[in-house]
Amino acid sequence: MKMTLLYPINQKILTNIRTIEMVGVLMRIFSFSLVSWLGSSSPFIFVWVLNTIDSVILSWCSTLKKDYAYILLNTFWIFVSIVGIFRAYNLVH
């Protein structure tokens, strides 16, 4: 197997992938629950940053598992989250 800089990290992730995926899913549930409960008074920048982090976590896990549908879904959410962060800071209208 080819040794890369990320190999040790990937091995740790693969060893604990179910737990790491669950953390990512719970982060997403929490962030969207905040928006549902608080509505327009939600801390949108916090929600979008949290959503970006969970999207990166879930994209990485799905990449290691070679789950192409979830790679597409979660990388899409990375881009949606980045747009959300820009909008929260009024950088894009």
Biopython code that builds the backbone (N, CA, C, O; Angstrom):
import numpy as np
from Bio.PDB.StructureBuilder import StructureBuilder

atoms = [
    (1, "MET", "N", (0.845, -1.181, 0.000)),
    (1, "MET", "CA", (0.000, 0.000, 0.000)),
    (1, "MET", "C", (0.892, 1.246, 0.000)),
    (1, "MET", "O", (1.918, 1.294, 0.678)),
    (2, "LYS", "N", (0.482, 2.234, -0.763)),
    (2, "LYS", "CA", (1.250, 3.461, -0.895)),
    (2, "LYS", "C", (1.180, 4.291, 0.393)),
    (2, "LYS", "O", (0.098, 4.543, 0.923)),
    (3, "MET", "N", (2.356, 4.711, 0.885)),
    (3, "MET", "CA", (2.422, 5.547, 2.079)),
    (3, "MET", "C", (2.261, 7.010, 1.682)),
    (3, "MET", "O", (2.974, 7.503, 0.809)),
    (4, "THR", "N", (1.342, 7.688, 2.312)),
    (4, "THR", "CA", (1.158, 9.116, 2.081)),
    (4, "THR", "C", (1.214, 9.830, 3.420)),
    (4, "THR", "O", (1.254, 9.212, 4.484)),
    (5, "LEU", "N", (1.215, 11.134, 3.329)),
    (5, "LEU", "CA", (1.226, 11.958, 4.536)),
    (5, "LEU", "C", (-0.033, 11.719, 5.377)),
    (5, "LEU", "O", (0.016, 11.773, 6.605)),
    (6, "LEU", "N", (-1.152, 11.458, 4.711)),
    (6, "LEU", "CA", (-2.421, 11.278, 5.421)),
    (6, "LEU", "C", (-2.684, 9.835, 5.835)),
    (6, "LEU", "O", (-3.688, 9.562, 6.492)),
    (7, "TYR", "N", (-1.827, 8.928, 5.473)),
    (7, "TYR", "CA", (-2.047, 7.510, 5.768)),
    (7, "TYR", "C", (-2.308, 7.242, 7.253)),
    (7, "TYR", "O", (-3.274, 6.549, 7.571)),
    (8, "PRO", "N", (-1.490, 7.758, 8.172)),
    (8, "PRO", "CA", (-1.771, 7.494, 9.596)),
    (8, "PRO", "C", (-3.111, 8.063, 10.054)),
    (8, "PRO", "O", (-3.812, 7.447, 10.857)),
    (9, "ILE", "N", (-3.460, 9.235, 9.542)),
    (9, "ILE", "CA", (-4.741, 9.852, 9.899)),
    (9, "ILE", "C", (-5.887, 9.015, 9.346)),
    (9, "ILE", "O", (-6.865, 8.743, 10.042)),
    (10, "ASN", "N", (-5.753, 8.608, 8.081)),
    (10, "ASN", "CA", (-6.796, 7.789, 7.467)),
    (10, "ASN", "C", (-6.982, 6.468, 8.206)),
    (10, "ASN", "O", (-8.109, 5.994, 8.353)),
    (11, "GLN", "N", (-5.899, 5.877, 8.666)),
    (11, "GLN", "CA", (-6.001, 4.632, 9.421)),
    (11, "GLN", "C", (-6.749, 4.830, 10.728)),
    (11, "GLN", "O", (-7.567, 3.994, 11.112)),
    (12, "LYS", "N", (-6.472, 5.932, 11.414)),
    (12, "LYS", "CA", (-7.194, 6.243, 12.666)),
    (12, "LYS", "C", (-8.681, 6.447, 12.382)),
    (12, "LYS", "O", (-9.542, 5.969, 13.122)),
    (13, "ILE", "N", (-8.964, 7.167, 11.295)),
    (13, "ILE", "CA", (-10.361, 7.407, 10.929)),
    (13, "ILE", "C", (-11.056, 6.088, 10.604)),
    (13, "ILE", "O", (-12.166, 5.841, 11.075)),
    (14, "LEU", "N", (-10.409, 5.238, 9.801)),
    (14, "LEU", "CA", (-11.009, 3.956, 9.439)),
    (14, "LEU", "C", (-11.245, 3.071, 10.658)),
    (14, "LEU", "O", (-12.225, 2.328, 10.711)),
    (15, "THR", "N", (-10.353, 3.151, 11.626)),
    (15, "THR", "CA", (-10.514, 2.368, 12.856)),
    (15, "THR", "C", (-11.747, 2.821, 13.636)),
    (15, "THR", "O", (-12.408, 2.012, 14.287)),
    (16, "ASN", "N", (-12.050, 4.109, 13.567)),
    (16, "ASN", "CA", (-13.155, 4.691, 14.356)),
    (16, "ASN", "C", (-14.233, 5.297, 13.463)),
    (16, "ASN", "O", (-14.932, 6.216, 13.890)),
    (17, "ILE", "N", (-14.384, 4.810, 12.247)),
    (17, "ILE", "CA", (-15.234, 5.489, 11.260)),
    (17, "ILE", "C", (-16.696, 5.582, 11.686)),
    (17, "ILE", "O", (-17.341, 6.599, 11.429)),
    (18, "ARG", "N", (-17.226, 4.567, 12.318)),
    (18, "ARG", "CA", (-18.640, 4.618, 12.725)),
    (18, "ARG", "C", (-18.882, 5.723, 13.741)),
    (18, "ARG", "O", (-19.884, 6.435, 13.662)),
    (19, "THR", "N", (-17.975, 5.867, 14.688)),
    (19, "THR", "CA", (-18.099, 6.914, 15.708)),
    (19, "THR", "C", (-17.931, 8.293, 15.076)),
    (19, "THR", "O", (-18.686, 9.215, 15.383)),
    (20, "ILE", "N", (-16.949, 8.431, 14.202)),
    (20, "ILE", "CA", (-16.691, 9.727, 13.559)),
    (20, "ILE", "C", (-17.874, 10.132, 12.691)),
    (20, "ILE", "O", (-18.280, 11.294, 12.699)),
    (21, "GLU", "N", (-18.432, 9.178, 11.937)),
    (21, "GLU", "CA", (-19.621, 9.480, 11.133)),
    (21, "GLU", "C", (-20.793, 9.884, 12.021)),
    (21, "GLU", "O", (-21.535, 10.808, 11.684)),
    (22, "MET", "N", (-20.966, 9.209, 13.140)),
    (22, "MET", "CA", (-22.067, 9.553, 14.042)),
    (22, "MET", "C", (-21.895, 10.965, 14.594)),
    (22, "MET", "O", (-22.871, 11.706, 14.709)),
    (23, "VAL", "N", (-20.679, 11.341, 14.933)),
    (23, "VAL", "CA", (-20.419, 12.708, 15.399)),
    (23, "VAL", "C", (-20.792, 13.712, 14.310)),
    (23, "VAL", "O", (-21.433, 14.724, 14.591)),
    (24, "GLY", "N", (-20.391, 13.433, 13.067)),
    (24, "GLY", "CA", (-20.733, 14.322, 11.953)),
    (24, "GLY", "C", (-22.237, 14.442, 11.757)),
    (24, "GLY", "O", (-22.749, 15.541, 11.544)),
    (25, "VAL", "N", (-22.941, 13.329, 11.827)),
    (25, "VAL", "CA", (-24.398, 13.345, 11.665)),
    (25, "VAL", "C", (-25.059, 14.109, 12.815)),
    (25, "VAL", "O", (-25.973, 14.901, 12.586)),
    (26, "LEU", "N", (-24.607, 13.880, 14.036)),
    (26, "LEU", "CA", (-25.180, 14.602, 15.180)),
    (26, "LEU", "C", (-24.905, 16.104, 15.091)),
    (26, "LEU", "O", (-25.744, 16.913, 15.487)),
    (27, "MET", "N", (-23.737, 16.475, 14.576)),
    (27, "MET", "CA", (-23.438, 17.899, 14.378)),
    (27, "MET", "C", (-24.426, 18.515, 13.382)),
    (27, "MET", "O", (-24.919, 19.623, 13.593)),
    (28, "ARG", "N", (-24.708, 17.794, 12.306)),
    (28, "ARG", "CA", (-25.642, 18.307, 11.308)),
    (28, "ARG", "C", (-27.046, 18.418, 11.888)),
    (28, "ARG", "O", (-27.729, 19.419, 11.669)),
    (29, "ILE", "N", (-27.477, 17.411, 12.617)),
    (29, "ILE", "CA", (-28.804, 17.459, 13.238)),
    (29, "ILE", "C", (-28.899, 18.638, 14.202)),
    (29, "ILE", "O", (-29.897, 19.358, 14.212)),
    (30, "PHE", "N", (-27.854, 18.835, 15.014)),
    (30, "PHE", "CA", (-27.844, 19.937, 15.969)),
    (30, "PHE", "C", (-27.909, 21.285, 15.264)),
    (30, "PHE", "O", (-28.673, 22.162, 15.667)),
    (31, "SER", "N", (-27.101, 21.457, 14.203)),
    (31, "SER", "CA", (-27.065, 22.761, 13.540)),
    (31, "SER", "C", (-28.399, 23.098, 12.876)),
    (31, "SER", "O", (-28.856, 24.238, 12.955)),
    (32, "PHE", "N", (-29.022, 22.127, 12.231)),
    (32, "PHE", "CA", (-30.308, 22.423, 11.602)),
    (32, "PHE", "C", (-31.447, 22.480, 12.607)),
    (32, "PHE", "O", (-32.466, 23.120, 12.348)),
    (33, "SER", "N", (-31.293, 21.831, 13.735)),
    (33, "SER", "CA", (-32.292, 21.967, 14.796)),
    (33, "SER", "C", (-32.287, 23.378, 15.359)),
    (33, "SER", "O", (-33.340, 23.930, 15.680)),
    (34, "LEU", "N", (-31.100, 23.961, 15.480)),
    (34, "LEU", "CA", (-31.012, 25.353, 15.942)),
    (34, "LEU", "C", (-31.812, 26.281, 15.035)),
    (34, "LEU", "O", (-32.553, 27.142, 15.508)),
    (35, "VAL", "N", (-31.654, 26.096, 13.726)),
    (35, "VAL", "CA", (-32.378, 26.942, 12.777)),
    (35, "VAL", "C", (-33.881, 26.698, 12.904)),
    (35, "VAL", "O", (-34.671, 27.642, 12.859)),
    (36, "SER", "N", (-34.273, 25.442, 13.062)),
    (36, "SER", "CA", (-35.699, 25.131, 13.192)),
    (36, "SER", "C", (-36.297, 25.730, 14.458)),
    (36, "SER", "O", (-37.401, 26.274, 14.426)),
    (37, "TRP", "N", (-35.578, 25.633, 15.570)),
    (37, "TRP", "CA", (-36.102, 26.119, 16.841)),
    (37, "TRP", "C", (-36.042, 27.635, 16.961)),
    (37, "TRP", "O", (-36.984, 28.263, 17.444)),
    (38, "LEU", "N", (-34.940, 28.219, 16.524)),
    (38, "LEU", "CA", (-34.730, 29.652, 16.759)),
    (38, "LEU", "C", (-35.156, 30.537, 15.598)),
    (38, "LEU", "O", (-35.318, 31.745, 15.770)),
    (39, "GLY", "N", (-35.338, 29.959, 14.429)),
    (39, "GLY", "CA", (-35.783, 30.738, 13.270)),
    (39, "GLY", "C", (-34.803, 31.838, 12.916)),
    (39, "GLY", "O", (-33.597, 31.611, 12.825)),
    (40, "SER", "N", (-35.339, 33.037, 12.716)),
    (40, "SER", "CA", (-34.499, 34.150, 12.265)),
    (40, "SER", "C", (-33.525, 34.646, 13.331)),
    (40, "SER", "O", (-32.618, 35.417, 13.018)),
    (41, "SER", "N", (-33.693, 34.221, 14.573)),
    (41, "SER", "CA", (-32.737, 34.622, 15.615)),
    (41, "SER", "C", (-31.631, 33.572, 15.799)),
    (41, "SER", "O", (-30.896, 33.609, 16.786)),
    (42, "SER", "N", (-31.519, 32.644, 14.854)),
    (42, "SER", "CA", (-30.466, 31.620, 14.915)),
    (42, "SER", "C", (-29.088, 32.252, 14.742)),
    (42, "SER", "O", (-28.943, 33.249, 14.036)),
    (43, "PRO", "N", (-28.083, 31.675, 15.383)),
    (43, "PRO", "CA", (-26.704, 32.140, 15.172)),
    (43, "PRO", "C", (-26.174, 31.560, 13.844)),
    (43, "PRO", "O", (-25.449, 30.566, 13.837)),
    (44, "PHE", "N", (-26.550, 32.201, 12.725)),
    (44, "PHE", "CA", (-26.330, 31.621, 11.414)),
    (44, "PHE", "C", (-24.861, 31.337, 11.110)),
    (44, "PHE", "O", (-24.548, 30.317, 10.496)),
    (45, "ILE", "N", (-23.974, 32.204, 11.521)),
    (45, "ILE", "CA", (-22.563, 31.940, 11.229)),
    (45, "ILE", "C", (-22.112, 30.669, 11.952)),
    (45, "ILE", "O", (-21.376, 29.864, 11.383)),
    (46, "PHE", "N", (-22.545, 30.486, 13.193)),
    (46, "PHE", "CA", (-22.214, 29.271, 13.938)),
    (46, "PHE", "C", (-22.784, 28.044, 13.235)),
    (46, "PHE", "O", (-22.103, 27.029, 13.095)),
    (47, "VAL", "N", (-24.031, 28.141, 12.795)),
    (47, "VAL", "CA", (-24.691, 27.024, 12.112)),
    (47, "VAL", "C", (-23.930, 26.661, 10.840)),
    (47, "VAL", "O", (-23.702, 25.481, 10.574)),
    (48, "TRP", "N", (-23.537, 27.654, 10.058)),
    (48, "TRP", "CA", (-22.857, 27.367, 8.788)),
    (48, "TRP", "C", (-21.443, 26.857, 9.003)),
    (48, "TRP", "O", (-20.981, 25.994, 8.257)),
    (49, "VAL", "N", (-20.754, 27.370, 9.999)),
    (49, "VAL", "CA", (-19.411, 26.845, 10.291)),
    (49, "VAL", "C", (-19.513, 25.398, 10.764)),
    (49, "VAL", "O", (-18.744, 24.543, 10.327)),
    (50, "LEU", "N", (-20.459, 25.127, 11.654)),
    (50, "LEU", "CA", (-20.659, 23.758, 12.133)),
    (50, "LEU", "C", (-21.037, 22.832, 10.974)),
    (50, "LEU", "O", (-20.555, 21.702, 10.896)),
    (51, "ASN", "N", (-21.886, 23.307, 10.091)),
    (51, "ASN", "CA", (-22.301, 22.509, 8.940)),
    (51, "ASN", "C", (-21.124, 22.246, 7.995)),
    (51, "ASN", "O", (-21.031, 21.169, 7.405)),
    (52, "THR", "N", (-20.237, 23.217, 7.851)),
    (52, "THR", "CA", (-19.051, 23.017, 7.015)),
    (52, "THR", "C", (-18.146, 21.949, 7.623)),
    (52, "THR", "O", (-17.638, 21.081, 6.913)),
    (53, "ILE", "N", (-17.949, 22.015, 8.922)),
    (53, "ILE", "CA", (-17.093, 21.032, 9.597)),
    (53, "ILE", "C", (-17.683, 19.635, 9.473)),
    (53, "ILE", "O", (-16.964, 18.686, 9.161)),
    (54, "ASP", "N", (-18.982, 19.496, 9.714)),
    (54, "ASP", "CA", (-19.563, 18.155, 9.610)),
    (54, "ASP", "C", (-19.556, 17.658, 8.171)),
    (54, "ASP", "O", (-19.431, 16.456, 7.936)),
    (55, "SER", "N", (-19.686, 18.555, 7.213)),
    (55, "SER", "CA", (-19.610, 18.146, 5.802)),
    (55, "SER", "C", (-18.222, 17.645, 5.433)),
    (55, "SER", "O", (-18.088, 16.681, 4.679)),
    (56, "VAL", "N", (-17.197, 18.289, 5.955)),
    (56, "VAL", "CA", (-15.825, 17.829, 5.703)),
    (56, "VAL", "C", (-15.611, 16.455, 6.352)),
    (56, "VAL", "O", (-15.036, 15.556, 5.738)),
    (57, "ILE", "N", (-16.071, 16.302, 7.583)),
    (57, "ILE", "CA", (-15.937, 15.018, 8.279)),
    (57, "ILE", "C", (-16.624, 13.910, 7.486)),
    (57, "ILE", "O", (-16.032, 12.862, 7.229)),
    (58, "LEU", "N", (-17.879, 14.149, 7.100)),
    (58, "LEU", "CA", (-18.640, 13.123, 6.409)),
    (58, "LEU", "C", (-18.117, 12.874, 4.992)),
    (58, "LEU", "O", (-18.185, 11.748, 4.499)),
    (59, "SER", "N", (-17.599, 13.912, 4.336)),
    (59, "SER", "CA", (-16.994, 13.723, 3.006)),
    (59, "SER", "C", (-15.742, 12.862, 3.100)),
    (59, "SER", "O", (-15.527, 11.972, 2.277)),
    (60, "TRP", "N", (-14.925, 13.131, 4.102)),
    (60, "TRP", "CA", (-13.695, 12.365, 4.285)),
    (60, "TRP", "C", (-14.017, 10.889, 4.541)),
    (60, "TRP", "O", (-13.412, 9.995, 3.950)),
    (61, "CYS", "N", (-14.981, 10.658, 5.432)),
    (61, "CYS", "CA", (-15.374, 9.272, 5.739)),
    (61, "CYS", "C", (-15.922, 8.577, 4.496)),
    (61, "CYS", "O", (-15.568, 7.430, 4.221)),
    (62, "SER", "N", (-16.777, 9.258, 3.750)),
    (62, "SER", "CA", (-17.348, 8.622, 2.561)),
    (62, "SER", "C", (-16.292, 8.404, 1.481)),
    (62, "SER", "O", (-16.396, 7.459, 0.699)),
    (63, "THR", "N", (-15.288, 9.257, 1.431)),
    (63, "THR", "CA", (-14.187, 9.054, 0.486)),
    (63, "THR", "C", (-13.388, 7.807, 0.864)),
    (63, "THR", "O", (-13.045, 7.002, -0.003)),
    (64, "LEU", "N", (-13.097, 7.648, 2.133)),
    (64, "LEU", "CA", (-12.367, 6.456, 2.575)),
    (64, "LEU", "C", (-13.165, 5.180, 2.321)),
    (64, "LEU", "O", (-12.591, 4.128, 2.040)),
    (65, "LYS", "N", (-14.482, 5.276, 2.419)),
    (65, "LYS", "CA", (-15.341, 4.118, 2.174)),
    (65, "LYS", "C", (-15.656, 3.926, 0.690)),
    (65, "LYS", "O", (-16.266, 2.930, 0.302)),
    (66, "LYS", "N", (-15.233, 4.893, -0.140)),
    (66, "LYS", "CA", (-15.534, 4.891, -1.580)),
    (66, "LYS", "C", (-17.046, 4.842, -1.842)),
    (66, "LYS", "O", (-17.519, 4.121, -2.721)),
    (67, "ASP", "N", (-17.775, 5.617, -1.067)),
    (67, "ASP", "CA", (-19.233, 5.713, -1.194)),
    (67, "ASP", "C", (-19.539, 6.972, -2.005)),
    (67, "ASP", "O", (-19.690, 8.063, -1.455)),
    (68, "TYR", "N", (-19.626, 6.796, -3.326)),
    (68, "TYR", "CA", (-19.677, 7.926, -4.243)),
    (68, "TYR", "C", (-20.920, 8.806, -4.079)),
    (68, "TYR", "O", (-20.838, 10.020, -4.262)),
    (69, "ALA", "N", (-22.054, 8.220, -3.740)),
    (69, "ALA", "CA", (-23.260, 9.026, -3.533)),
    (69, "ALA", "C", (-23.069, 9.989, -2.361)),
    (69, "ALA", "O", (-23.442, 11.159, -2.450)),
    (70, "TYR", "N", (-22.490, 9.500, -1.264)),
    (70, "TYR", "CA", (-22.282, 10.357, -0.101)),
    (70, "TYR", "C", (-21.106, 11.307, -0.271)),
    (70, "TYR", "O", (-21.074, 12.369, 0.351)),
    (71, "ILE", "N", (-20.140, 10.939, -1.105)),
    (71, "ILE", "CA", (-19.080, 11.894, -1.450)),
    (71, "ILE", "C", (-19.711, 13.091, -2.141)),
    (71, "ILE", "O", (-19.427, 14.235, -1.785)),
    (72, "LEU", "N", (-20.565, 12.837, -3.126)),
    (72, "LEU", "CA", (-21.232, 13.916, -3.855)),
    (72, "LEU", "C", (-22.115, 14.743, -2.927)),
    (72, "LEU", "O", (-22.054, 15.972, -2.939)),
    (73, "LEU", "N", (-22.933, 14.068, -2.125)),
    (73, "LEU", "CA", (-23.842, 14.775, -1.227)),
    (73, "LEU", "C", (-23.090, 15.672, -0.245)),
    (73, "LEU", "O", (-23.442, 16.840, -0.078)),
    (74, "ASN", "N", (-22.076, 15.142, 0.391)),
    (74, "ASN", "CA", (-21.391, 15.907, 1.435)),
    (74, "ASN", "C", (-20.455, 16.969, 0.876)),
    (74, "ASN", "O", (-20.278, 18.013, 1.504)),
    (75, "THR", "N", (-19.850, 16.734, -0.288)),
    (75, "THR", "CA", (-19.054, 17.810, -0.891)),
    (75, "THR", "C", (-19.970, 18.923, -1.390)),
    (75, "THR", "O", (-19.590, 20.094, -1.361)),
    (76, "PHE", "N", (-21.170, 18.574, -1.847)),
    (76, "PHE", "CA", (-22.164, 19.592, -2.191)),
    (76, "PHE", "C", (-22.466, 20.458, -0.969)),
    (76, "PHE", "O", (-22.548, 21.681, -1.077)),
    (77, "TRP", "N", (-22.635, 19.810, 0.216)),
    (77, "TRP", "CA", (-22.932, 20.566, 1.433)),
    (77, "TRP", "C", (-21.767, 21.456, 1.856)),
    (77, "TRP", "O", (-21.980, 22.495, 2.481)),
    (78, "ILE", "N", (-20.548, 21.065, 1.527)),
    (78, "ILE", "CA", (-19.413, 21.949, 1.812)),
    (78, "ILE", "C", (-19.598, 23.261, 1.057)),
    (78, "ILE", "O", (-19.448, 24.339, 1.632)),
    (79, "PHE", "N", (-19.922, 23.168, -0.228)),
    (79, "PHE", "CA", (-20.102, 24.375, -1.036)),
    (79, "PHE", "C", (-21.311, 25.189, -0.575)),
    (79, "PHE", "O", (-21.245, 26.418, -0.526)),
    (80, "VAL", "N", (-22.410, 24.519, -0.239)),
    (80, "VAL", "CA", (-23.588, 25.226, 0.282)),
    (80, "VAL", "C", (-23.223, 25.954, 1.576)),
    (80, "VAL", "O", (-23.639, 27.093, 1.788)),
    (81, "SER", "N", (-22.458, 25.305, 2.426)),
    (81, "SER", "CA", (-22.062, 25.910, 3.704)),
    (81, "SER", "C", (-21.160, 27.113, 3.507)),
    (81, "SER", "O", (-21.288, 28.113, 4.213)),
    (82, "ILE", "N", (-20.249, 27.019, 2.550)),
    (82, "ILE", "CA", (-19.366, 28.158, 2.276)),
    (82, "ILE", "C", (-20.188, 29.358, 1.794)),
    (82, "ILE", "O", (-19.939, 30.489, 2.210)),
    (83, "VAL", "N", (-21.158, 29.113, 0.927)),
    (83, "VAL", "CA", (-22.050, 30.195, 0.492)),
    (83, "VAL", "C", (-22.819, 30.743, 1.691)),
    (83, "VAL", "O", (-22.996, 31.955, 1.808)),
    (84, "GLY", "N", (-23.277, 29.868, 2.579)),
    (84, "GLY", "CA", (-23.980, 30.307, 3.785)),
    (84, "GLY", "C", (-23.117, 31.187, 4.674)),
    (84, "GLY", "O", (-23.595, 32.179, 5.224)),
    (85, "ILE", "N", (-21.849, 30.826, 4.815)),
    (85, "ILE", "CA", (-20.920, 31.647, 5.607)),
    (85, "ILE", "C", (-20.747, 33.012, 4.953)),
    (85, "ILE", "O", (-20.787, 34.035, 5.637)),
    (86, "PHE", "N", (-20.555, 33.039, 3.640)),
    (86, "PHE", "CA", (-20.415, 34.313, 2.930)),
    (86, "PHE", "C", (-21.668, 35.171, 3.098)),
    (86, "PHE", "O", (-21.572, 36.383, 3.289)),
    (87, "ARG", "N", (-22.827, 34.550, 3.027)),
    (87, "ARG", "CA", (-24.074, 35.304, 3.187)),
    (87, "ARG", "C", (-24.253, 35.789, 4.620)),
    (87, "ARG", "O", (-24.764, 36.887, 4.843)),
    (88, "ALA", "N", (-23.838, 34.983, 5.589)),
    (88, "ALA", "CA", (-23.951, 35.400, 6.995)),
    (88, "ALA", "C", (-23.087, 36.626, 7.275)),
    (88, "ALA", "O", (-23.438, 37.467, 8.102)),
    (89, "TYR", "N", (-21.952, 36.720, 6.576)),
    (89, "TYR", "CA", (-21.069, 37.875, 6.711)),
    (89, "TYR", "C", (-21.399, 38.979, 5.711)),
    (89, "TYR", "O", (-20.669, 39.965, 5.610)),
    (90, "ASN", "N", (-22.505, 38.815, 4.967)),
    (90, "ASN", "CA", (-22.928, 39.774, 3.942)),
    (90, "ASN", "C", (-21.874, 40.015, 2.878)),
    (90, "ASN", "O", (-21.738, 41.131, 2.376)),
    (91, "LEU", "N", (-21.125, 38.973, 2.530)),
    (91, "LEU", "CA", (-20.135, 39.074, 1.469)),
    (91, "LEU", "C", (-20.732, 38.779, 0.094)),
    (91, "LEU", "O", (-20.162, 39.162, -0.928)),
    (92, "VAL", "N", (-21.880, 38.099, 0.071)),
    (92, "VAL", "CA", (-22.587, 37.757, -1.156)),
    (92, "VAL", "C", (-24.059, 38.077, -0.935)),
    (92, "VAL", "O", (-24.595, 37.844, 0.148)),
    (93, "HIS", "N", (-24.700, 38.605, -1.951)),
    (93, "HIS", "CA", (-26.130, 38.971, -1.805)),
    (93, "HIS", "C", (-27.001, 38.091, -2.643)),
    (93, "HIS", "O", (-28.222, 38.253, -2.645)),
]
sb = StructureBuilder()
sb.init_structure("model")
sb.init_model(0)
sb.init_chain("A")
sb.init_seg("    ")
for serial, (resi, resn, name, xyz) in enumerate(atoms, 1):
    if name == "N":
        sb.init_residue(resn, " ", resi, " ")
    sb.init_atom(name, np.array(xyz, "f"), 0.0, 1.0, " ", f" {name:<3s}", serial, name[0])
structure = sb.get_structure()
